[in-house]
Amino acid sequence: MIEVQHLTKRYGKYVALDGVSFSVDPGEVVGFLGPNGAGKSTTMRILTTFMAATSGMARVGGNCVFEQPDRVRERIGYMPENNPLPQDLRVADYLNFRAELKRLTKRETAERVTEVLEQCYITDVANRFISQLSRGYRQRIGMADALLAKPELIVLDEPTSGLDPNQVRSVRRLIRGLAGKHTVLISSHILSEIEMTCDRVVILHKGRLLASGALNELMARINATVTTEVQASLPEVHQWAANLSLGQAEVASQPNGYVRCQFTAGAAGDTREKIYAAASERGWPLRELSRQAPSLEDLFVSLTHGKGDSQ
């Protein structure tokens, strides 16, 4: 559905995108993430034909975004960051107006406005002025607008930015409901939201592509963390952790004479049996032994570590 090759965007000497390449298959929900200044919004604007690239190629549904922008726009529903909406219109009137701009017939407009009001859980506010609604409702109105013309590709730029936890959950449920029926590209710097919403991710940092692929495959590159708490002296646990040779170990004192030891194991797999046996051999009381799977944040930190501070 999306094919990007060697995409570059320069503003004078500043390089916003530096040879980025990735692809998105039909029906996928893909997270497009990175810190502020990574190049996410720039890429979004290029894909949605709002901005030209300096060089490279980008296609949506086989259509070149530079040579066939009208065809690309027909296939895209776009909700930009901050989602600007007219405050003096009622919700239904706004969606009817947007449907007219998208060249839907009167019959299609009546059907689609009703459908997207229900799909985005905003039927109850259809006759209210947009100015009276919360940010969560406004985000869902923006998504309803993006869905009106049944686009093949839906592009959402920071859809949960500024929302409270209940509003975030509602938008997340809505996005997951689009999977399979539409291709969805979500730009965000909120890693936990991408992890809960998307099956694949594209990660940018300072205008360059760091990783692209299935979330579970990328996570497999990251080491799990095993944490234990044993009752022993700090120097003893330091030496014990070093002798175990399970990778990097962080040791810290805890109340009541316990010491917390956190191992980041390399290719050793699940090391809990070895840790338990080693502690039991010394006769140390053990009150915690747990394994934490890596998160998307762990993946992102591992990829960006040593590449400069995020902007």
C-alpha positions in Angstrom: 0.0 0.0 0.0 2.9 2.3 0.8 6.3 2.2 -0.8 9.0 4.7 0.2 12.5 4.5 -1.3 15.5 6.8 -0.4 13.2 9.6 0.7 15.1 12.8 1.5 14.0 16.3 2.5 16.4 19.2 3.1 15.7 22.7 4.3 18.9 24.4 3.3 21.7 22.7 5.2 19.3 21.0 7.6 18.4 17.4 6.6 14.9 16.5 7.9 14.9 13.1 6.1 18.0 11.3 5.1 17.4 8.5 2.6 14.4 6.8 4.4 13.0 3.6 2.8 10.1 1.4 4.1 6.9 -0.3 3.0 3.5 -1.0 4.4 1.2 -3.8 3.2 -2.6 -3.5 2.7 -4.6 -3.9 5.9 -1.7 -3.4 8.3 -1.8 -1.1 11.3 1.8 0.3 11.4 3.3 2.6 14.0 5.5 5.4 12.7 7.5 6.5 15.7 10.5 8.5 17.0 11.2 11.5 19.2 10.3 15.0 18.3 12.3 16.1 15.3 12.8 12.5 14.0 11.1 13.3 10.7 7.7 11.6 11.3 5.5 14.6 10.4 7.7 15.5 7.4 7.2 12.0 6.0 3.5 12.2 6.7 3.2 15.4 4.8 5.0 14.0 1.9 2.9 10.9 1.8 -0.3 12.9 1.9 0.9 15.3 -0.9 1.1 18.4 1.4 4.9 18.7 0.8 7.4 17.8 -1.9 10.5 15.8 -1.1 14.0 16.9 -2.2 14.7 13.4 -3.7 13.5 9.8 -3.5 10.3 8.0 -4.4 7.0 7.5 -2.5 4.0 5.6 -3.8 0.5 5.0 -2.3 -1.5 2.2 -3.8 0.9 2.2 -6.8 0.4 6.0 -7.4 3.4 8.4 -7.2 2.7 11.1 -4.6 4.7 13.6 -6.8 3.4 12.8 -10.2 -0.2 11.6 -9.4 -1.2 13.6 -6.3 -4.9 13.7 -7.1 -5.1 9.9 -7.3 -3.2 9.6 -4.0 -5.5 12.0 -2.2 -8.5 9.9 -3.3 -7.0 6.9 -1.5 -6.1 8.7 1.7 -7.9 9.8 4.9 -5.7 12.1 6.9 -6.0 13.4 10.4 -3.1 15.9 11.0 -1.6 16.7 14.4 -3.7 19.1 16.5 -6.7 18.3 14.2 -7.9 21.8 13.3 -11.7 22.0 13.3 -14.2 24.8 12.8 -15.6 25.8 16.2 -18.9 27.3 14.9 -20.3 24.2 13.1 -22.3 21.3 14.5 -20.6 17.9 14.2 -23.0 16.5 11.6 -22.9 19.8 9.6 -19.2 19.6 9.5 -19.1 16.0 8.3 -21.7 16.8 5.6 -19.6 19.7 4.5 -16.5 17.5 4.4 -18.3 14.8 2.4 -19.3 17.4 -0.2 -15.6 18.4 -0.5 -14.7 14.8 -1.0 -17.3 14.6 -3.8 -19.6 12.1 -2.2 -23.2 12.0 -3.7 -26.1 13.0 -1.4 -27.0 9.4 -0.9 -23.5 8.4 -0.1 -23.1 11.4 2.2 -26.3 10.5 4.2 -25.1 6.9 4.6 -21.5 7.6 5.4 -22.1 10.4 7.9 -24.4 8.1 9.8 -21.9 5.2 9.6 -18.9 7.2 10.8 -20.8 8.8 13.6 -21.5 5.4 14.9 -18.1 4.0 14.1 -16.3 6.8 16.0 -18.8 6.8 18.9 -19.9 10.4 18.4 -23.6 9.9 17.5 -24.6 11.4 20.8 -22.9 14.7 20.0 -23.9 14.9 16.3 -26.0 18.1 16.8 -23.7 19.8 19.2 -21.3 22.6 18.3 -17.7 21.5 18.0 -16.6 24.3 20.3 -18.6 22.7 23.1 -16.8 19.3 22.9 -13.7 17.9 24.7 -10.4 17.2 23.0 -11.3 13.5 23.0 -14.5 14.1 21.1 -12.6 16.4 18.7 -10.0 13.7 18.0 -12.8 11.3 17.1 -14.5 13.8 14.8 -11.1 14.1 13.0 -11.0 10.4 12.6 -14.6 10.3 11.4 -13.6 12.9 8.8 -10.7 10.7 7.7 -13.0 7.7 7.3 -15.8 9.4 5.4 -14.8 8.5 1.8 -13.8 4.9 2.8 -10.1 5.5 2.0 -7.7 2.6 1.6 -5.1 4.3 3.7 -5.7 6.2 6.9 -2.9 8.5 8.2 -3.1 9.6 11.8 -0.6 12.1 13.2 -0.4 11.9 17.0 -4.0 10.8 17.5 -3.8 10.4 21.3 -1.8 13.5 22.0 -3.2 15.5 25.0 -5.9 13.0 25.8 -6.7 11.6 29.2 -6.5 7.9 29.9 -10.2 7.2 29.2 -10.1 9.1 25.9 -6.9 7.3 24.9 -8.5 4.0 25.5 -11.5 5.0 23.3 -9.3 6.1 20.4 -7.1 3.0 20.8 -10.2 0.8 20.5 -11.3 2.7 17.4 -8.0 2.3 15.7 -7.8 -1.4 16.4 -11.2 -1.8 14.8 -9.9 -0.4 11.5 -7.3 -3.3 11.1 -7.9 -5.4 8.0 -10.5 -3.0 6.6 -8.1 -0.2 6.1 -4.3 0.3 6.1 -3.5 2.6 9.0 -0.3 4.5 9.5 0.0 6.1 13.0 2.7 8.6 13.8 3.5 9.0 17.5 6.3 9.5 20.0 4.2 7.7 22.7 5.8 4.3 22.6 3.3 2.5 24.9 0.4 3.5 22.6 2.2 2.1 19.5 3.0 -1.1 21.4 -0.7 -1.6 22.3 -2.1 -0.6 18.9 0.2 -1.7 16.1 1.6 -5.0 14.7 4.5 -3.4 12.8 6.6 -0.4 13.5 8.9 2.0 11.5 11.3 3.8 13.8 13.0 7.1 12.8 15.7 9.0 14.6 17.1 12.4 13.4 15.7 11.8 9.9 17.1 8.3 9.5 15.5 4.9 9.5 16.6 2.8 12.5 14.3 -0.2 12.2 11.3 -1.5 10.3 9.4 -4.7 10.8 7.0 -6.8 12.8 6.9 -5.7 16.4 7.5 -9.2 17.8 10.5 -9.8 15.5 12.0 -6.5 16.5 11.4 -7.2 20.2 13.2 -10.5 19.9 16.4 -8.5 19.4 16.2 -7.1 22.9 17.3 -8.9 26.0 14.8 -9.7 28.8 15.5 -8.5 32.4 15.6 -10.9 35.4 15.3 -9.4 38.8 16.0 -11.1 42.1 16.2 -10.0 45.8 18.4 -12.0 48.1 19.3 -11.5 51.8 23.1 -11.0 51.8 25.7 -8.3 52.0 26.2 -5.9 49.1 29.8 -6.9 48.4 28.8 -10.6 48.5 26.0 -10.1 45.9 28.4 -8.0 43.7 30.8 -10.9 43.6 28.1 -13.5 43.2 26.5 -11.6 40.2 29.9 -11.3 38.6 30.6 -15.1 39.0 27.2 -16.0 37.4 28.3 -14.4 34.1 24.8 -13.7 33.0 25.5 -10.4 31.4 25.2 -6.9 32.8 24.1 -6.8 36.4 22.9 -3.8 38.5 23.0 -4.3 42.3 21.4 -2.1 44.9 20.7 -2.3 48.7 17.1 -2.8 49.9 15.5 -2.5 53.3 15.8 -5.4 55.9 19.2 -6.6 54.7 18.1 -7.5 51.2 20.0 -6.7 48.0 18.2 -6.3 44.6 20.1 -7.6 41.6 18.9 -7.0 38.0 20.4 -9.0 35.2 20.1 -8.1 31.6 20.9 -11.5 30.0 22.4 -11.8 26.5 21.8 -15.0 24.6 21.4 -17.0 27.8 17.6 -17.1 27.6 15.5 -17.6 30.8 18.1 -17.6 33.6 15.8 -17.9 36.6 16.6 -21.5 37.3 20.4 -20.8 37.4 19.9 -17.8 39.6 17.7 -19.7 42.0 20.1 -22.6 42.3 23.0 -20.3 42.9 21.2 -18.4 45.7 20.0 -21.6 47.3 23.5 -23.1 47.2 24.7 -20.2 49.4 21.7 -20.5 51.7 20.5 -17.0 50.9 16.8 -16.2 51.6 15.2 -15.1 48.3 12.0 -13.0 48.2 11.8 -12.1 44.5 12.7 -13.8 41.2 11.0 -12.4 38.2 11.5 -12.0 34.5 10.3 -8.9 32.6 9.8 -9.1 28.8 11.3 -6.2 26.8 9.1 -3.3 25.9 9.0 -1.1 22.9 10.8 1.6 25.0 13.6 -0.9 25.6 13.9 -1.5 21.8 13.9 2.3 21.1 16.5 3.0 23.7 18.8 0.2 22.5 18.5 1.5 18.9 19.1 5.2 19.7 21.8 4.7 22.5 24.9 6.5 21.5 23.3 8.3 18.6 22.9 11.6 20.3 20.2 13.1 22.4 16.6 13.2 21.2 15.4 16.6 20.1 
